[in-house]
Amino acid sequence: MTVITEVPSPFCGVGTDDLTVQVDGVAIKVTANGCVVNTPAFEQALGDANPRIAAKVVSLQEAVSKAASLLAQTKQPVIGGCATDVNGMRGLLSLADHTGAVVDNMGFNAARNNFLTLQDSGWMNTTLAEVKNRCDLLVVVGTDLETLVPRFFERYLWNEAMFLEDSKQRQVIYLGKAPSGNASTSPDGQKAQVLASDDGALPEVVGVLRALVKGQPIRAEQAGGIAVADLQSIADKLLAAKYGVVTWGAGALGINNHAELIVQTVSEMIKDINDKGTRCSGLPLAGKDGDLTANQVCGWTTGYPARVRFSKGYPEYDPYLYDTVAMISNGEADVLLWVQAFNVNAKPPVYDIPTIVVGRCGMLFDKEPDVFIPVGTPGIDHVGHAYRTDNVVAIRLKKLRDVGLPSTAEVLSAIELALQGASA
């Protein structure tokens, strides 16, 4: 039995790096600083570590050869999931380039709400370190932070700060959605201010808030069920703050038909605040299942975050057309390669096309794939790197145990080598 301290997590997205785990053979138990996101992910039982072809146990070499054979016969493969570490994503993109595949991150429909805003008009965002050391006002838009990132307040708000005399005096405001717990309550007992509204009314609410920040007159008495006078109070606080931060989760906004509009309105409002001489920044929150890592590696490799097709010999980007589910449903794709090294519950969509899964050991399926190759989890079974939510830090992941599982990068590289050998 081994106790390992200062363990970083690839699961929560906010750079949690202070976990203590107990490793007993192949079993892992989080003994300190866990949360409802990290603890189950680390403690997931190992499961069956054998590769399979059509539910039959085979050797790794046989499974790799079968996967290569399926990809060699395809006209338009799709590589979905994309949940892995930096090296795994590098191997994935190399294989996609070799096979002319479409690459589609499983979380891209939510992330698209951010990317379209960034591509269209840009934004002014901050880092977790700046939030920790400078933020005196936090406005949370349409997101329950305690569900998304349970330790956010503990790690980045209710702590010692370099540039604040008393970090306990920070103000927290929830706009649209109320918090599910008490993590946003300050150590002094000051609860967050909550201005609740229906999800469908949030575009109207943030639109009015931006108008108030700009000093535009609003004749209505309320917006989305919130009194305009209360929104004026929030605008005044944003303009008076020394370092205001507005945060949101694109996945949480994904249930709203106007999620992209919300993100763009908030981002433009942040620019308006800075134009008036007050510092304010955005903080989009994401990072679960390796989505930010996939987008980062794809971005600095191809110039595009995801939804990229390689069939013409160079990367083509379309945030709508190159959707895994849409392409398979429309009959455009004839093989699915699903990569998911983090979450055993994030299974591939079920379709009547050949399916290859390179996934976390212990994954169970509604329909057994043609090929299943279990791989080690970055940060548990092998070292690696994963990007956190602010995109500026690639967390160095530790190896906690040795169960003999290959990494995603090793498997995908082996498949590509098999394809090269078959075509030689």
C-alpha positions in Angstrom: 0.0 0.0 0.0 1.4 3.4 -1.0 0.2 6.9 -0.1 0.9 9.6 -2.8 0.4 13.3 -2.1 0.1 16.4 -4.3 -1.7 14.4 -7.0 -2.9 16.5 -9.9 -6.3 15.7 -11.5 -7.2 15.6 -15.2 -10.9 15.3 -14.4 -12.1 18.6 -12.9 -10.6 21.1 -15.3 -9.5 23.7 -12.7 -6.0 22.4 -12.0 -6.6 20.6 -8.7 -3.2 19.3 -7.7 -3.4 18.7 -4.0 -5.1 15.3 -3.8 -3.9 12.5 -1.6 -4.5 9.0 -2.8 -3.9 5.6 -1.4 -2.8 2.9 -3.9 -3.4 -0.7 -2.9 -2.4 -2.9 -5.8 -4.7 -1.7 -8.6 -7.2 -0.1 -6.3 -7.1 3.7 -5.7 -8.7 5.6 -2.9 -8.8 9.4 -2.5 -8.1 10.1 1.1 -7.9 13.9 1.1 -9.1 16.9 -1.0 -11.4 14.8 -3.2 -14.8 16.0 -4.6 -17.8 14.6 -6.4 -16.0 15.0 -9.7 -12.5 13.8 -8.8 -13.1 11.0 -6.3 -15.3 8.7 -8.4 -13.0 9.2 -11.4 -9.9 8.2 -9.5 -11.6 5.3 -7.7 -13.2 3.8 -10.7 -12.6 0.0 -10.6 -10.1 -1.3 -13.1 -12.4 -3.7 -14.9 -11.5 -6.2 -17.7 -8.1 -5.2 -19.2 -8.3 -7.6 -22.2 -8.7 -6.3 -25.8 -11.8 -7.7 -27.6 -12.9 -8.2 -31.2 -16.7 -8.7 -31.4 -16.8 -9.5 -27.7 -14.1 -12.2 -28.0 -10.9 -11.7 -26.0 -7.8 -11.3 -28.2 -4.3 -10.1 -28.0 -3.4 -6.4 -28.3 -1.7 -7.1 -31.6 -4.8 -8.8 -33.0 -7.0 -5.9 -31.9 -4.7 -3.3 -33.4 -4.6 -5.3 -36.7 -8.4 -5.5 -36.8 -8.7 -1.8 -36.2 -6.3 -1.0 -38.9 -8.1 -3.4 -41.3 -11.4 -1.6 -40.7 -9.8 1.8 -41.2 -8.1 0.7 -44.3 -11.5 -0.2 -45.9 -13.2 3.1 -45.0 -14.0 6.0 -47.3 -14.8 8.5 -44.5 -13.9 7.6 -40.9 -14.8 9.8 -38.0 -12.7 9.9 -34.8 -15.0 11.0 -32.0 -14.6 11.4 -28.2 -11.1 12.8 -28.3 -10.8 12.4 -24.6 -7.1 11.8 -23.9 -3.9 13.7 -22.9 -1.6 15.8 -25.1 0.4 12.8 -26.5 -2.8 10.8 -27.1 -4.2 13.7 -29.0 -1.1 14.1 -31.0 -1.3 10.4 -32.0 -5.0 10.8 -32.8 -4.3 13.7 -35.2 -1.5 11.8 -36.9 -3.9 8.9 -37.5 -6.6 11.2 -38.7 -4.2 12.8 -41.2 -3.2 9.3 -42.4 -6.7 8.1 -42.9 -8.4 11.3 -44.0 -10.7 11.2 -40.9 -12.9 13.8 -39.4 -11.9 14.7 -35.8 -14.7 15.7 -33.5 -14.4 16.4 -29.8 -17.4 15.0 -27.9 -17.8 18.2 -26.0 -17.6 20.5 -29.0 -21.3 21.4 -29.2 -20.9 23.1 -25.9 -17.5 24.5 -26.5 -18.7 25.9 -29.9 -20.6 28.6 -27.9 -17.3 29.9 -26.8 -15.3 29.4 -30.0 -17.8 31.2 -32.2 -17.6 34.2 -30.0 -13.8 34.1 -29.9 -13.7 33.7 -33.7 -16.2 36.4 -34.4 -15.3 39.3 -32.0 -12.7 38.1 -29.6 -12.8 38.3 -25.8 -10.8 39.5 -22.7 -10.3 36.6 -20.4 -8.2 35.9 -17.3 -6.4 33.0 -15.6 -7.1 31.1 -12.4 -4.0 32.7 -10.8 -5.4 36.2 -11.5 -8.8 35.2 -10.1 -7.1 33.8 -6.9 -4.9 36.9 -6.3 -6.9 39.8 -7.7 -10.6 39.2 -8.1 -12.8 41.3 -5.7 -16.1 40.7 -7.5 -17.2 37.4 -9.2 -20.4 37.3 -11.3 -21.5 33.8 -12.3 -23.7 33.7 -15.4 -26.2 30.8 -15.9 -24.0 28.2 -14.2 -24.0 26.2 -10.9 -20.3 26.3 -10.1 -20.6 23.8 -7.3 -21.8 21.1 -9.7 -19.4 22.0 -12.5 -16.2 22.6 -10.4 -17.0 21.7 -6.8 -13.7 23.1 -5.3 -13.6 26.4 -7.3 -14.4 28.6 -4.3 -12.1 26.7 -1.9 -9.2 26.8 -4.3 -9.6 30.3 -6.0 -11.8 32.6 -3.9 -11.7 31.9 -0.2 -8.0 31.9 0.1 -5.1 34.2 0.8 -4.6 36.6 -2.1 -1.5 38.6 -3.1 -3.3 41.8 -4.0 -6.3 41.9 -1.6 -6.1 43.0 2.0 -9.0 40.6 3.0 -10.0 38.0 0.5 -13.0 37.1 2.7 -14.6 40.4 1.5 -14.9 39.3 -2.1 -18.4 39.6 -3.5 -20.2 36.8 -5.4 -23.2 37.3 -7.5 -25.2 34.5 -9.3 -27.1 35.6 -12.4 -29.8 33.3 -13.8 -29.1 30.1 -11.8 -28.9 29.8 -8.1 -26.0 27.8 -6.5 -26.8 24.2 -5.3 -24.8 24.4 -2.1 -23.0 26.8 0.2 -19.5 26.8 -1.2 -20.0 30.4 -2.4 -20.7 31.6 1.1 -17.7 33.5 2.4 -15.7 32.4 5.5 -17.4 35.3 7.3 -20.8 33.9 6.4 -21.7 36.3 3.6 -23.9 34.5 1.2 -23.8 35.1 -2.6 -26.3 37.5 -4.0 -28.7 35.6 -6.4 -30.7 37.1 -9.2 -32.6 34.1 -10.5 -34.3 33.8 -13.9 -35.4 31.0 -16.2 -32.7 29.7 -18.6 -34.7 30.9 -21.6 -34.7 34.5 -20.3 -30.9 34.7 -19.7 -30.2 36.3 -23.1 -32.6 39.1 -22.3 -31.1 39.5 -18.8 -27.5 39.8 -19.9 -28.5 42.1 -22.8 -30.1 44.5 -20.4 -27.1 44.3 -18.0 -24.8 45.2 -20.8 -27.0 48.2 -21.8 -26.9 49.4 -18.2 -23.1 49.0 -18.0 -22.9 51.2 -21.1 -25.3 53.8 -19.5 -28.1 53.2 -21.9 -31.6 54.0 -20.6 -34.0 51.0 -19.9 -37.7 51.8 -19.8 -38.8 48.4 -18.6 -39.1 47.7 -14.9 -37.9 44.1 -15.2 -36.0 41.8 -17.6 -36.4 38.0 -17.4 -38.2 38.3 -14.1 -35.4 40.4 -12.5 -36.0 44.0 -11.5 -34.0 46.4 -13.7 -33.1 48.2 -10.5 -31.3 45.1 -9.3 -29.5 44.7 -12.6 -28.4 48.3 -12.3 -26.9 47.5 -8.9 -24.9 44.7 -10.5 -23.8 47.0 -13.3 -22.7 49.6 -10.7 -20.7 46.9 -8.8 -19.0 45.8 -12.0 -18.0 49.3 -12.8 -16.8 50.0 -9.2 -14.8 46.7 -8.8 -11.0 46.8 -8.9 -10.8 43.5 -10.7 -14.2 42.0 -11.6 -14.5 38.5 -13.2 -17.5 37.2 -15.1 -17.6 33.4 -15.4 -19.8 30.9 -17.1 -19.7 27.2 -18.3 -20.4 26.7 -21.9 -21.8 23.2 -21.2 -24.3 24.7 -18.7 -25.4 27.3 -21.2 -25.7 24.5 -23.9 -29.3 23.9 -22.9 -30.2 27.4 -24.0 -30.9 28.0 -27.6 -29.1 31.3 -27.5 -26.0 30.2 -25.6 -23.6 31.7 -28.1 -25.5 35.0 -27.9 -25.1 34.9 -24.1 -21.4 34.3 -24.3 -20.9 37.1 -26.9 -23.0 39.6 -25.0 -21.1 38.9 -21.8 -17.8 39.1 -23.6 -18.7 42.5 -25.2 -19.9 43.7 -21.8 -16.5 42.9 -20.4 -14.9 45.1 -23.1 -17.3 47.9 -22.3 -16.3 47.8 -18.7 -12.6 48.0 -19.5 -13.3 50.9 -21.9 -14.6 52.8 -18.8 -11.3 52.4 -17.0 -12.2 49.5 -14.8 -10.5 46.1 -15.0 -12.8 43.2 -15.8 -12.2 39.8 -17.3 -14.0 36.7 -18.4 -13.4 33.1 -17.2 -15.1 30.4 -19.3 -15.0 27.1 -17.4 -14.5 23.7 -19.0 -11.9 20.9 -19.0 -13.7 17.7 -18.2 -13.0 14.6 -20.3 -10.0 16.2 -21.9 -12.0 18.6 -24.0 -9.7 21.5 -23.6 -6.7 19.3 -24.2 -8.2 18.1 -27.4 -9.0 21.6 -28.6 -5.6 23.0 -27.6 -3.6 20.3 -29.4 -5.9 20.4 -32.4 -5.6 24.2 -32.4 -1.8 24.4 -32.4 -1.5 21.5 -34.9 -4.1 22.5 -37.5 -5.2 26.1 -36.6 -8.7 24.9 -35.7 -10.1 23.7 -32.3 -12.0 20.6 -33.6 -14.5 19.5 -36.2 -11.6 19.1 -38.7 -11.6 16.9 -41.8 -8.3 15.6 -43.3 -9.7 13.8 -46.4 -8.4 16.4 -48.8 -4.8 16.2 -47.5 -5.1 19.3 -45.4 -7.3 20.3 -42.4 -10.8 21.7 -43.2 -12.9 23.2 -40.4 -16.6 23.4 -40.1 -18.2 23.6 -36.6 -21.5 22.3 -37.8 -21.0 19.9 -40.6 -18.3 17.7 -39.1 -20.5 16.6 -36.2 -20.1 12.9 -35.3 -23.7 12.1 -34.8 -24.9 14.2 -37.8 -22.4 12.6 -40.1 -23.2 9.0 -39.1 -27.0 9.7 -39.1 -26.7 11.2 -42.6 -24.7 8.2 -43.9 -21.6 10.3 -44.5 -19.3 8.3 -42.2 -18.7 4.6 -42.5 -16.4 3.8 -39.6 -16.3 5.3 -36.1 -13.2 5.4 -33.9 -14.1 6.5 -30.4 -11.3 7.6 -28.1 -12.2 8.0 -24.4 -9.5 7.5 -21.8 -11.1 9.3 -18.9 -14.8 8.4 -18.4 -16.1 4.8 -18.6 -19.7 6.2 -18.9 -18.9 8.3 -22.0 -19.7 5.6 -24.5 -19.9 5.9 -28.2 -23.2 6.5 -30.0 -24.7 3.3 -31.2 -25.0 3.0 -35.0 -24.8 0.2 -37.6 -21.4 1.0 -38.8 -18.1 -0.6 -37.8 -17.0 0.9 -34.4 -13.6 0.9 -32.8 -13.3 2.0 -29.2 -10.0 2.9 -27.6 -11.2 3.6 -24.1 -10.7 3.5 -20.4 -10.4 0.0 -18.9 -13.8 -1.1 -17.4 -16.0 0.5 -20.1 -19.2 -1.4 -20.7 -21.4 -1.0 -23.8 -25.0 -1.0 -24.9 -23.8 -2.6 -28.1 -20.4 -4.4 -28.2 -18.1 -2.6 -30.6 -16.3 -4.4 -33.4 -13.0 -3.7 -31.6 -12.4 -2.6 -28.0 -8.9 -1.8 -26.9 -8.7 -0.8 -23.2 -6.1 1.8 -22.4 -4.6 3.4 -19.3 -5.9 6.6 -17.9 -3.6 9.6 -18.0 -2.8 10.7 -14.4 -3.5 7.2 -13.1 -1.8 4.6 -15.3 0.8 6.7 -17.0 2.3 10.2 -16.9 1.0 12.9 -19.3 -0.1 16.5 -19.7 -3.6 17.9 -19.7 -4.7 21.5 -20.1 -6.8 23.2 -17.4 -9.7 25.6 -18.0 -7.8 28.8 -18.5 -5.7 27.3 -21.3 -2.4 28.6 -20.0 -1.1 25.7 -18.0 -0.6 22.1 -19.1 -0.8 20.1 -15.9 1.8 17.4 -15.4 0.0 14.2 -14.6 1.5 11.5 -12.4 1.6 7.7 -12.8 0.0 6.2 -9.7 0.0 2.4 -10.4 1.4 -0.1 -13.0 -1.3 -2.4 -14.5 0.4 -2.9 -17.8 -2.1 -1.0 -19.9 -0.9 0.9 -23.0 -1.5 4.6 -23.4 -3.8 6.0 -26.0 -0.9 7.4 -27.9 0.8 4.0 -28.0 -2.4 2.3 -29.3 -3.2 4.9 -31.9 0.4 5.0 -33.1 0.4 1.2 -33.4 -2.8 1.3 -35.5 -1.1 3.9 -37.8 2.0 1.7 -38.1 -0.2 -1.3 -39.0 -1.9 0.8 -41.7 1.5 1.9 -43.1 2.6 -1.7 -43.2 -0.5 -2.8 -45.0 -0.1 -0.2 -47.7 3.7 -0.7 -48.1 
